[in-house]
């Protein structure tokens, strides 16, 4: 079976990280690599620190988009692509859809321009399957405020209007590619979300 590149997307506070921790337990011992964006390897983690630092409020939206693309290129070529070529399934917390929704749509740069930046960075490689954690921005942000242990970053402190634009950007992407992007209701109890994600992964991975 060809190794699959599966990504997880959603607004802030959608619960991706928590769900992925439980999915990792279910897939323990399987030929699967878990990683994240921005980050996943040393250089990209350093770029992550710059992008998400709450003190960097002066960052221009184009700088932000380019930094995400730079982190993505290093992460993809150093970690993701070698794993896929070795026959390992890769499950990644965020990928290009995040840039299209956040920088392309919500920041107003334009999805086509952001797509072009990323095609320069990694070529035209898209995930084989994407799972979108669907939650309204108000509910996601409320979770963040209630979770003392969660990392609070520069995107978390954006206004509600920005997060609604992010959500709308994701809805456009889902409409454009419904076969790739599978939607899960992230406002359910945790175990129900885990089970829904597991069902999609089991189908994709032939389990």
Buried (B, 14 or more C-beta within 10 A) or exposed (E): EEBBBBBBBBBBBBBBEBBBEBBEEEBEEEEBBBBBBBBBBEBBBEBBEBBBEEEEEEBEBBEBBBBBBBBBBBBBBBBBBEBBEEEBBBBBBBBBBBBBBBBBBBBEBEBEEBBEBBEEBBEEBBBBBBBBBBBBBEEBBEBBEEEEEBEBBBBBEBEEEBBBBBBEBBBBBBEEEEEBBBBBEBBBEEEEBBBBBBEBBEEBBEE
